[in-house]
Amino acid sequence: MILSDGKNWISTDGSINFTTAAILRNSESFEVNVSWTGNTTFNARIDEAKQKFEDIFNGKHGQYRHLSSDELEVVIQKTGQNKELDELLEDSIELNQNSSYGAKVAALVEKKKKRFDYYVADIKGLPRFPFKDGPRDYQAEAYEAWKKNGYSGVFAMATGTGKTITSLNCLLEEYQKTKVYRAIITVPTTALVEQWKQECAKFNFKNVISVSSKVKWDNNLAFFNTASKLIEPSYIVIVTYASLTRRKFQSFFKKLPNDTILIADETHNLGSKGILKILPKIHLKKRIGLSATPHRKFDETGNKAIEEFFSDEPPYILSYSMEEALNIGWLCRYTYHPHIVRLTVQEMKKYKDLSLQLLRMGMFDKSTGAFRSTPEIEKKLLERKRIIHKALNKLDSFRSILKFEFEKRKNLKYTLVYVPEGVESDFAEMDFTVETEDEKRLINEYTKAVSSTDDSVMVKQFTSNSTNRDDILKDYENGRIHVLTSMKCLDEGVDVPRSELAIFCASTGNPRQFIQRRGRVLRLHDDKIHATIHDLVVVPEISSEENTFEMERGLVRKELERVVDFAHLAMNKTETYETFKKTLDYYSLNLNDI
């Protein structure tokens, strides 16, 4: 071999056998000569190699026979084997299977084999893992744990750690055994239906049927149900929880083959009243539950039903926390900045009046810091919660944060804003969110506050009325839109990994919601080093002399659980603790007890 850059030369002498045995078992070597060292021996060898090269290609070398292209074609047709691509692949597969290696080489070969299998499946259009190196260790372990638990269990995994891929890998592993795959995937929203379709496509899964309020699905599902009685078709049904409970869908659902795998995304939804009714009737025994937060707050009935359905309970067959994901580098680090917000005089008066009414009802449990649930209690709590959600001083604090971040960064690119909202959606009843008129007014106010920060700031609302969602997200990813303002739509499985700055203006007491929102911001991106989270925390100031103080103390403690959880994993946790130390002291709360 002779190489030249037009000035310097390299020549090699000797030959290396490019075979499995030569590369992995034998010691192969060849001689290298370079011209730029001034070594006369090297230069003589290079000159000799150059002359030999010229003689061979000019037909002057006596040891070589030169054939014309016509003569070569005759030889190839006479001696060569005509094999199709599939035959060549089978030969390669057989070679892989019949080879044995030492431990070190075996590990290397296994890694390369995964890549080889990936390309084989890709060429043939067969299901395969979407990444060449195969699943992560914990994703492979999840499948083994699921099998060991009788093909049932819950994967309690932090947002951003690959719940979707982990569950689809279980389906893929089952396919490898039977060469048939059938699954039904239940999701809360229509947005998640689309996201799951995209993930299934990455695995090369075909025949994916969507079932929601926005899709005509009857004929497709009827066809595959009929076909399954005659042949072994593979298909995946993705259905929203709202559609799952409908009588029309249940007539098809009951006919699904028993070996169909049920994957319940955001599995806590199974504990809602509407779905609890059909849970005992589900005949599919292969079950996977997915959630960052499987536990339903203040709902032991729902929690027990979910645990029995999956034959699993905390800590579940697979638990993968946000702390583990941060430590290993599968989520990005973040700084956390809580901002204590006070109620106005008028808001405080309304809040105190409602607190007194609640106290007089005698339904507050000091040991849990929560109320026993009755329709009247729930109504009063909701009224009081709305005062916290829509506190006027939030807007001023929000403007201050925007000003601070703009002056520091010189722009507001890649910012998510969670605007104060109303009640939480019940996805057992509907598979999309709808903003009320009051919520629309609020999101308009907060959007206006963003745009008034500076003329250069481009902001867009991301709501249930947004018809061009994909375009909005693409413009946000590319930096053409700087800020997205939303209420609940960014909770619906929307991936926005480019997000660097998040401002939580919604005072949610729901741990599931704020954990999901934090995870949404912490997804990795090549251009993101770390994330920044600002959190508006409304804390009413109640005098220790007032009758409601003990009740408020319990409720403030619940509110601060979120703050402490956020702070614990933040890069600036010491600084963060100082922010709410006064509030802890005021209510005689101990940081270690929260």
C-alpha positions as CSV (number, residue, x, y, z in Angstrom):
1,M,0.0,0.0,0.0
2,I,1.3,3.5,-0.9
3,L,-0.2,6.7,0.4
4,S,0.7,10.3,-0.4
5,D,-0.6,13.8,0.4
6,G,1.3,15.3,-2.6
7,K,4.4,16.0,-0.6
8,N,5.1,13.1,1.8
9,W,4.9,9.4,1.3
10,I,4.0,6.3,3.3
11,S,4.5,2.7,2.1
12,T,3.6,-0.6,3.8
13,D,4.9,-4.1,3.3
14,G,3.3,-7.3,4.5
15,S,-0.3,-8.5,4.6
16,I,-2.9,-8.8,7.3
17,N,-5.6,-11.5,7.0
18,F,-8.9,-9.8,7.5
19,T,-10.6,-12.9,9.0
20,T,-12.2,-13.6,12.4
21,A,-9.3,-15.8,13.5
22,A,-6.7,-13.3,12.3
23,I,-8.2,-10.2,13.9
24,L,-9.4,-11.7,17.2
25,R,-7.0,-14.6,17.9
26,N,-3.7,-14.2,15.9
27,S,-1.0,-11.6,16.1
28,E,-0.9,-9.7,12.7
29,S,1.6,-7.0,11.7
30,F,3.0,-5.1,8.8
31,E,6.0,-2.8,8.1
32,V,5.5,1.0,7.7
33,N,7.9,3.3,6.0
34,V,7.6,7.2,6.1
35,S,9.5,9.7,3.9
36,W,9.6,12.8,6.3
37,T,12.1,11.4,8.8
38,G,15.1,11.4,6.4
39,N,15.8,7.7,7.0
40,T,17.6,6.4,3.8
41,T,16.3,2.9,4.3
42,F,12.7,4.1,4.5
43,N,13.1,6.2,1.4
44,A,14.7,3.4,-0.6
45,R,11.8,1.1,0.3
46,I,9.3,3.8,-0.6
47,D,11.0,4.3,-4.0
48,E,11.0,0.6,-4.6
49,A,7.3,0.4,-3.8
50,K,6.5,3.3,-6.1
51,Q,8.3,1.7,-9.0
52,K,6.6,-1.7,-8.4
53,F,3.2,0.1,-8.2
54,E,3.9,1.9,-11.6
55,D,5.0,-1.4,-13.2
56,I,2.0,-3.3,-12.1
57,F,-0.6,-0.8,-13.3
58,N,1.2,-0.2,-16.6
59,G,1.3,-3.9,-17.4
60,K,5.1,-4.1,-17.2
61,H,5.5,-6.3,-14.1
62,G,6.5,-9.9,-15.1
63,Q,4.8,-11.6,-12.1
64,Y,1.3,-10.3,-12.9
65,R,-1.1,-11.3,-15.6
66,H,-3.3,-8.5,-16.8
67,L,-6.9,-9.3,-17.8
68,S,-9.3,-7.1,-19.7
69,S,-12.7,-6.3,-18.3
70,D,-14.4,-8.9,-20.6
71,E,-12.0,-11.6,-19.4
72,L,-12.7,-10.7,-15.7
73,E,-16.5,-11.0,-16.4
74,V,-16.1,-14.5,-17.8
75,V,-14.1,-15.6,-14.7
76,I,-16.6,-14.1,-12.2
77,Q,-19.6,-15.8,-13.9
78,K,-17.8,-19.1,-14.1
79,T,-16.5,-19.3,-10.5
80,G,-18.6,-16.9,-8.4
81,Q,-21.8,-17.7,-6.5
82,N,-24.9,-15.7,-7.2
83,K,-26.3,-15.0,-3.7
84,E,-29.2,-12.7,-2.7
85,L,-28.8,-10.2,0.1
86,D,-30.9,-12.4,2.5
87,E,-28.6,-15.4,1.8
88,L,-25.5,-13.3,2.6
89,L,-27.1,-12.1,5.8
90,E,-27.9,-15.7,6.8
91,D,-24.3,-16.7,6.2
92,S,-23.1,-13.9,8.4
93,I,-25.6,-14.8,11.1
94,E,-24.4,-18.5,11.1
95,L,-20.8,-17.4,11.3
96,N,-21.6,-15.3,14.4
97,Q,-23.4,-18.2,16.1
98,N,-20.7,-20.7,15.5
99,S,-17.8,-18.7,16.8
100,S,-16.3,-18.9,20.3
101,Y,-14.1,-16.4,22.0
102,G,-12.3,-15.5,25.3
103,A,-14.2,-13.4,27.9
104,K,-12.7,-10.0,26.8
105,V,-13.2,-10.6,23.1
106,A,-16.6,-12.1,23.7
107,A,-17.8,-8.8,25.3
108,L,-16.5,-6.9,22.3
109,V,-18.1,-9.4,19.9
110,E,-21.4,-9.2,21.8
111,K,-21.5,-5.4,21.4
112,K,-20.7,-5.7,17.7
113,K,-23.3,-8.5,17.3
114,K,-26.0,-6.2,18.7
115,R,-25.1,-3.6,16.0
116,F,-25.1,-6.3,13.4
117,D,-28.5,-7.6,14.5
118,Y,-29.8,-4.0,14.4
119,Y,-28.7,-3.6,10.7
120,V,-30.0,-7.0,9.7
121,A,-33.5,-6.2,11.2
122,D,-33.4,-2.8,9.6
123,I,-32.6,-4.1,6.2
124,K,-35.4,-6.7,6.5
125,G,-37.9,-4.2,8.0
126,L,-38.3,-6.3,11.2
127,P,-38.8,-5.0,14.7
128,R,-35.5,-4.2,16.5
129,F,-34.3,-2.0,19.3
130,P,-34.0,1.6,18.1
131,F,-30.4,2.1,19.2
132,K,-27.5,0.0,17.7
133,D,-26.0,-0.9,21.1
134,G,-29.2,-2.3,22.5
135,P,-31.0,-1.4,25.7
136,R,-29.4,0.0,28.8
137,D,-28.6,-2.4,31.6
138,Y,-31.6,-1.4,33.7
139,Q,-33.9,-1.6,30.7
140,A,-32.8,-5.2,30.1
141,E,-33.2,-5.9,33.8
142,A,-36.7,-4.6,33.7
143,Y,-37.7,-7.3,31.2
144,E,-36.2,-10.0,33.4
145,A,-38.0,-8.7,36.5
146,W,-41.3,-8.5,34.6
147,K,-41.0,-12.1,33.5
148,K,-40.0,-13.2,37.0
149,N,-43.1,-11.5,38.4
150,G,-45.4,-13.5,36.1
151,Y,-45.3,-11.0,33.2
152,S,-46.8,-8.3,35.3
153,G,-45.6,-5.3,37.2
154,V,-45.0,-1.5,37.5
155,F,-42.0,0.4,36.2
156,A,-41.8,3.4,38.5
157,M,-39.3,5.5,36.5
158,A,-38.5,9.2,36.7
159,T,-39.7,11.4,33.8
160,G,-37.0,11.4,31.1
161,T,-35.4,8.0,31.9
162,G,-37.0,6.0,29.1
163,K,-40.2,4.4,30.4
164,T,-41.6,4.2,26.8
165,I,-38.6,2.4,25.4
166,T,-38.3,0.1,28.5
167,S,-41.8,-1.2,28.0
168,L,-41.6,-1.5,24.2
169,N,-38.3,-3.5,24.8
170,C,-40.4,-6.0,26.7
171,L,-42.8,-6.3,23.7
172,L,-39.7,-6.7,21.4
173,E,-38.3,-9.5,23.6
174,E,-41.6,-11.4,23.5
175,Y,-41.7,-10.9,19.7
176,Q,-38.2,-12.5,19.4
177,K,-39.6,-15.7,20.9
178,T,-42.8,-16.0,18.8
179,K,-42.2,-13.6,15.8
180,V,-45.6,-12.1,16.6
181,Y,-46.3,-9.0,18.6
182,R,-49.7,-7.7,20.0
183,A,-50.1,-4.9,22.5
184,I,-52.6,-2.4,23.7
185,I,-51.2,0.8,25.1
186,T,-53.4,3.0,27.2
187,V,-52.6,6.7,27.6
188,P,-54.3,9.8,29.1
189,T,-54.3,12.2,26.1
190,T,-54.5,12.4,22.3
191,A,-51.0,14.1,22.3
192,L,-49.6,11.0,24.0
193,V,-51.2,8.7,21.3
194,E,-49.1,10.5,18.7
195,Q,-46.0,10.3,20.8
196,W,-46.4,6.6,21.3
197,K,-46.9,6.1,17.6
198,Q,-43.6,7.7,16.9
199,E,-41.8,5.5,19.5
200,C,-43.4,2.4,18.0
201,A,-42.1,3.4,14.6
202,K,-38.6,3.7,16.0
203,F,-38.8,0.0,16.9
204,N,-40.0,-0.9,13.3
205,F,-43.4,-2.0,14.8
206,K,-46.1,-1.8,12.1
207,N,-49.9,-1.9,12.1
208,V,-50.3,0.7,14.8
209,I,-53.9,1.7,15.4
210,S,-54.9,4.9,17.2
211,V,-58.1,5.0,19.2
212,S,-59.2,8.4,20.6
213,S,-62.0,11.0,20.3
214,K,-60.2,12.5,17.3
215,V,-59.7,9.3,15.2
216,K,-62.1,6.9,13.3
217,W,-60.7,3.6,14.3
218,D,-63.5,1.1,14.0
219,N,-62.7,-0.6,10.6
220,N,-59.0,-1.0,11.3
221,L,-59.5,-2.7,14.7
222,A,-62.3,-4.9,13.4
223,F,-60.1,-6.1,10.5
224,F,-57.2,-7.2,12.8
225,N,-59.6,-8.8,15.3
226,T,-61.1,-10.9,12.5
227,A,-57.7,-11.7,11.0
228,S,-56.3,-12.9,14.3
229,K,-58.7,-15.8,14.1
230,L,-57.3,-16.9,10.8
231,I,-53.6,-16.0,10.9
232,E,-51.1,-14.6,13.5
233,P,-51.1,-10.8,12.7
234,S,-49.0,-8.4,14.6
235,Y,-50.5,-5.1,15.7
236,I,-50.5,-2.4,18.4
237,V,-53.5,-0.5,19.6
238,I,-52.9,2.9,21.3
239,V,-56.1,4.0,23.1
240,T,-56.9,6.9,25.5
241,Y,-58.3,6.1,28.9
242,A,-61.5,8.0,27.9
243,S,-62.0,5.8,24.9
244,L,-61.1,2.6,26.8
245,T,-64.1,2.9,29.0
246,R,-66.6,3.5,26.1
247,R,-68.9,0.6,25.4
248,K,-68.1,0.8,21.7
249,F,-64.4,0.1,22.3
250,Q,-65.0,-2.5,25.0
251,S,-66.8,-4.7,22.5
252,F,-63.5,-4.9,20.5
253,F,-61.3,-4.9,23.6
254,K,-62.9,-8.1,25.0
255,K,-62.0,-10.0,21.8
256,L,-58.3,-9.2,22.0
257,P,-56.2,-12.4,22.2
258,N,-55.1,-13.4,25.7
259,D,-51.4,-13.0,24.9
260,T,-51.8,-9.3,24.1
261,I,-49.6,-7.2,26.3
262,L,-51.3,-4.3,28.1
263,I,-49.0,-1.3,28.7
264,A,-50.7,1.4,30.9
265,D,-48.9,4.7,30.5
266,E,-49.3,7.2,33.4
267,T,-50.7,4.1,35.2
268,H,-52.1,6.2,38.2
269,N,-55.0,6.9,35.9
270,L,-56.2,3.3,36.4
271,G,-57.2,4.3,39.9
272,S,-59.8,6.9,38.7
273,K,-63.5,6.1,39.4
274,G,-64.4,5.6,35.7
275,I,-61.7,3.1,35.1
276,L,-61.9,1.2,38.4
277,K,-65.3,-0.1,37.2
278,I,-63.8,-2.0,34.2
279,L,-60.5,-3.0,35.8
280,P,-61.7,-6.4,37.2
281,K,-63.1,-7.3,33.7
282,I,-59.7,-6.9,31.9
283,H,-58.8,-10.4,30.7
284,L,-55.2,-9.6,29.5
285,K,-52.7,-11.1,32.0
286,K,-49.4,-9.6,30.6
287,R,-49.4,-6.2,32.1
288,I,-46.9,-3.3,32.4
289,G,-47.7,-0.1,34.4
290,L,-45.6,3.0,33.7
291,S,-45.4,6.1,35.9
292,A,-43.0,8.5,37.5
293,T,-45.4,8.6,40.4
294,P,-47.7,5.5,40.5
295,H,-49.0,6.5,44.0
296,R,-52.3,8.4,44.0
297,K,-52.4,11.0,46.7
298,F,-55.2,10.6,49.3
299,D,-56.7,7.6,47.4
300,E,-55.9,4.3,49.1
301,T,-58.8,2.6,47.2
302,G,-57.2,3.5,43.9
303,N,-53.7,2.6,45.0
304,K,-54.9,-0.8,46.3
305,A,-56.7,-1.6,43.0
306,I,-53.6,-0.7,41.0
307,E,-51.3,-2.9,43.2
308,E,-53.7,-5.8,42.9
309,F,-54.1,-5.4,39.1
310,F,-50.3,-5.5,38.5
311,S,-49.5,-7.9,41.4
312,D,-46.9,-5.4,42.4
313,E,-46.4,-2.8,45.2
314,P,-43.8,-0.2,46.3
315,P,-40.9,-0.3,45.7
316,Y,-42.2,-2.1,42.5
317,I,-40.3,-4.5,40.2
318,L,-38.4,-1.6,38.8
319,S,-37.8,1.8,40.5
320,Y,-35.6,4.3,38.9
321,S,-35.5,7.7,40.7
322,M,-34.7,11.1,39.4
323,E,-31.7,11.2,41.8
324,E,-30.3,8.1,40.2
325,A,-30.9,9.5,36.7
326,L,-29.2,12.8,37.6
327,N,-26.2,11.1,39.2
328,I,-25.5,8.8,36.2
329,G,-26.0,11.7,33.7
330,W,-29.2,10.7,32.0
331,L,-30.9,13.9,33.0
332,C,-29.3,17.3,33.2
333,R,-28.4,19.1,36.4
334,Y,-30.4,22.1,37.5
335,T,-30.5,25.1,39.8
336,Y,-33.7,25.8,41.7
337,H,-35.0,29.2,42.8
338,P,-38.2,29.3,44.9
339,H,-39.9,32.7,45.3
340,I,-42.1,33.3,48.3
341,V,-45.3,35.1,47.2
342,R,-47.7,36.8,49.6
343,L,-51.5,37.2,49.2
344,T,-53.0,40.7,48.9
345,V,-55.1,42.0,51.8
346,Q,-58.3,41.2,50.0
347,E,-57.1,37.7,49.0
348,M,-56.0,37.1,52.6
349,K,-59.4,38.0,54.0
350,K,-61.2,35.6,51.6
351,Y,-58.6,32.9,52.4
352,K,-59.1,33.3,56.2
353,D,-62.9,33.2,55.9
354,L,-62.7,30.0,54.0
355,S,-60.2,28.5,56.5
356,L,-62.5,29.3,59.4
357,Q,-65.5,27.7,57.6
358,L,-63.3,24.6,57.0
359,L,-62.2,24.5,60.6
360,R,-65.8,24.7,61.9
361,M,-66.7,21.6,59.8
362,G,-64.3,19.6,62.1
363,M,-62.9,17.4,59.3
364,F,-59.2,18.4,59.6
365,D,-56.8,15.6,60.6
366,K,-53.8,17.0,62.4
367,S,-51.8,13.8,62.1
368,T,-51.9,13.9,58.3
369,G,-52.3,17.6,57.7
370,A,-55.2,16.9,55.4
371,F,-59.0,17.0,55.4
372,R,-61.3,14.0,55.3
373,S,-63.1,14.1,52.0
374,T,-66.7,15.2,51.7
375,P,-68.4,17.1,48.8
376,E,-68.8,20.2,50.9
377,I,-65.2,20.1,52.1
378,E,-63.9,19.6,48.5
379,K,-65.9,22.6,47.4
380,K,-64.4,24.9,50.1
381,L,-60.9,23.5,49.5
382,L,-61.2,24.2,45.8
383,E,-62.4,27.8,46.4
384,R,-59.4,28.4,48.7
385,K,-57.0,26.7,46.2
386,R,-58.1,29.0,43.5
387,I,-57.1,32.0,45.6
388,I,-53.6,30.5,45.9
389,H,-53.5,29.6,42.2
390,K,-54.5,33.0,41.0
391,A,-52.7,35.2,43.6
392,L,-52.3,38.7,42.0
393,N,-48.7,39.1,43.4
394,K,-47.6,36.1,41.3
395,L,-47.7,38.3,38.2
396,D,-45.4,40.9,39.7
397,S,-42.9,38.2,40.9
398,F,-43.1,36.6,37.4
399,R,-42.2,40.0,35.7
400,S,-39.2,40.3,38.1
401,I,-37.9,36.9,37.2
402,L,-38.3,37.6,33.4
403,K,-36.4,40.9,33.8
404,F,-33.6,39.2,35.9
405,E,-33.2,36.3,33.4
406,F,-33.3,38.6,30.3
407,E,-30.6,40.9,31.8
408,K,-28.4,37.9,32.6
409,R,-28.9,35.9,29.4
410,K,-29.6,38.8,27.0
411,N,-32.5,36.7,25.7
412,L,-35.3,34.4,26.9
413,K,-34.7,31.5,24.4
414,Y,-35.8,28.0,25.4
415,T,-38.1,29.1,28.2
416,L,-41.2,27.2,29.4
417,V,-43.8,29.0,31.5
418,Y,-46.5,27.1,33.4
419,V,-49.3,29.6,34.0
420,P,-51.7,29.4,37.0
421,E,-54.5,27.0,36.2
422,G,-57.8,25.7,37.5
423,V,-58.8,22.2,38.4
424,E,-56.9,19.1,37.3
425,S,-58.2,17.2,34.2
426,D,-60.0,13.8,34.6
427,F,-58.6,11.8,31.7
428,A,-61.1,9.0,32.4
429,E,-63.8,11.3,31.1
430,M,-61.9,13.1,28.2
431,D,-58.6,12.8,26.4
432,F,-57.7,16.4,25.9
433,T,-57.6,19.6,28.0
434,V,-59.8,22.6,27.6
435,E,-59.1,26.0,29.1
436,T,-62.0,27.9,30.8
437,E,-62.6,31.5,30.0
438,D,-60.9,32.5,33.3
439,E,-57.9,30.4,32.4
440,K,-57.7,31.9,29.0
441,R,-57.7,35.4,30.6
442,L,-54.8,34.3,32.9
443,I,-52.7,32.8,30.1
444,N,-53.2,36.0,28.1
445,E,-52.0,38.1,31.0
446,Y,-48.9,36.1,31.5
447,T,-48.1,35.9,27.7
448,K,-48.4,39.7,27.6
449,A,-46.0,40.0,30.5
450,V,-43.4,37.9,28.6
451,S,-43.8,40.0,25.4
452,S,-43.4,43.3,27.3
453,T,-40.0,42.2,28.7
454,D,-38.3,43.3,25.5
455,D,-39.3,43.8,21.8
456,S,-36.9,41.0,20.7
457,V,-38.7,38.3,22.8
458,M,-40.9,36.0,20.7
459,V,-43.6,34.2,22.7
460,K,-46.3,31.7,21.8
461,Q,-49.2,30.1,23.7
462,F,-49.3,26.3,23.7
463,T,-53.0,25.5,24.6
464,S,-55.8,23.2,23.6
465,N,-56.7,25.6,20.9
466,S,-53.2,25.4,19.3
467,T,-53.8,23.6,16.0
468,N,-50.2,23.8,14.7
469,R,-48.5,22.2,17.7
470,D,-45.8,20.5,15.8
471,D,-44.8,23.7,14.0
472,I,-44.8,25.6,17.3
473,L,-42.5,23.0,18.9
474,K,-40.2,23.0,15.9
475,D,-39.9,26.8,16.0
476,Y,-39.3,26.6,19.7
477,E,-36.5,24.0,19.2
478,N,-34.9,26.2,16.5
479,G,-35.0,29.3,18.6
480,R,-37.5,31.2,16.4
481,I,-40.0,31.1,19.3
482,H,-38.2,32.0,22.6
483,V,-40.9,31.3,25.2
484,L,-43.9,28.9,25.4
485,T,-46.7,29.7,27.8
486,S,-49.0,26.9,28.8
487,M,-51.2,25.5,31.5
488,K,-51.6,21.7,31.2
489,C,-50.8,21.0,27.6
490,L,-47.1,20.7,28.3
491,D,-47.9,17.9,30.8
492,E,-49.3,15.7,28.0
493,G,-46.2,13.8,27.1
494,V,-44.8,16.7,25.0
495,D,-41.0,16.4,24.6
496,V,-39.2,19.7,24.8
497,P,-35.6,18.7,25.6
498,R,-34.1,22.0,24.4
499,S,-35.8,23.8,27.3
500,E,-33.2,25.5,29.6
501,L,-35.4,27.8,31.7
502,A,-38.7,27.0,33.4
503,I,-40.9,29.2,35.4
504,F,-43.6,27.5,37.5
505,C,-46.4,29.9,38.3
506,A,-48.9,27.2,39.1
507,S,-49.0,26.4,42.8
508,T,-49.8,22.7,42.3
509,G,-50.1,20.6,45.5
510,N,-50.1,17.5,43.3
511,P,-46.6,15.9,43.5
512,R,-47.2,13.9,40.3
513,Q,-47.7,17.1,38.3
514,F,-44.7,19.0,39.5
515,I,-42.4,15.9,39.2
516,Q,-43.5,15.5,35.6
517,R,-43.0,19.2,34.9
518,R,-39.5,19.1,36.4
519,G,-38.6,16.0,34.4
520,R,-39.8,17.7,31.2
521,V,-37.2,20.5,31.7
522,L,-34.3,18.1,32.6
523,R,-34.2,16.1,29.4
524,L,-30.8,16.0,27.8
525,H,-29.9,18.1,24.8
526,D,-26.5,18.4,23.1
527,D,-26.6,22.2,23.4
528,K,-27.8,22.3,27.0
529,I,-25.4,22.3,30.0
530,H,-27.9,22.6,32.8
531,A,-31.4,23.9,33.5
532,T,-32.8,26.7,35.6
533,I,-36.1,26.4,37.5
534,H,-38.0,29.3,39.1
535,D,-40.9,28.3,41.3
536,L,-43.6,30.7,42.7
537,V,-44.6,29.5,46.1
538,V,-47.6,31.2,47.8
539,V,-47.5,31.0,51.6
540,P,-50.4,32.7,53.6
541,E,-49.3,34.6,56.7
542,I,-51.5,33.4,59.5
543,S,-50.9,34.7,63.1
544,S,-50.0,32.1,65.6
545,E,-52.8,33.5,67.8
546,E,-55.5,32.6,65.2
547,N,-57.6,29.5,65.6
548,T,-56.6,28.2,62.1
549,F,-52.9,28.4,62.7
550,E,-52.4,24.7,63.3
551,M,-54.4,23.8,60.3
552,E,-52.5,26.3,58.1
553,R,-49.2,24.9,59.5
554,G,-50.1,21.5,58.2
555,L,-51.1,22.8,54.8
556,V,-47.9,25.0,54.5
557,R,-45.9,21.9,55.3
558,K,-47.6,20.1,52.4
559,E,-46.8,23.0,50.1
560,L,-43.2,23.0,51.2
561,E,-42.8,19.3,50.4
562,R,-42.5,20.3,46.7
563,V,-39.9,23.0,47.5
564,V,-37.8,20.7,49.6
565,D,-37.9,17.9,47.0
566,F,-36.8,20.3,44.3
567,A,-34.1,21.8,46.4
568,H,-32.7,18.5,47.6
569,L,-31.6,17.5,44.0
570,A,-30.6,21.0,42.9
571,M,-27.0,22.2,42.4
572,N,-27.6,25.2,44.7
573,K,-29.6,23.5,47.5
574,T,-27.8,25.4,50.3
575,E,-28.7,28.7,48.8
576,T,-32.3,27.5,48.2
577,Y,-32.8,26.4,51.8
578,E,-32.0,30.0,52.9
579,T,-34.9,31.3,50.8
580,F,-37.6,29.6,52.8
581,K,-35.9,29.4,56.1
582,K,-38.0,32.3,57.5
583,T,-41.2,30.5,56.5
584,L,-40.0,27.3,58.3
585,D,-39.2,29.3,61.4
586,Y,-42.5,31.2,61.3
587,Y,-44.5,28.0,61.2
588,S,-42.1,26.1,63.6
589,L,-41.3,23.5,60.9
590,N,-38.2,21.4,60.8
591,L,-36.5,20.9,57.4
592,N,-35.7,17.3,58.2
593,D,-39.4,16.5,59.0
594,I,-40.7,17.7,55.6
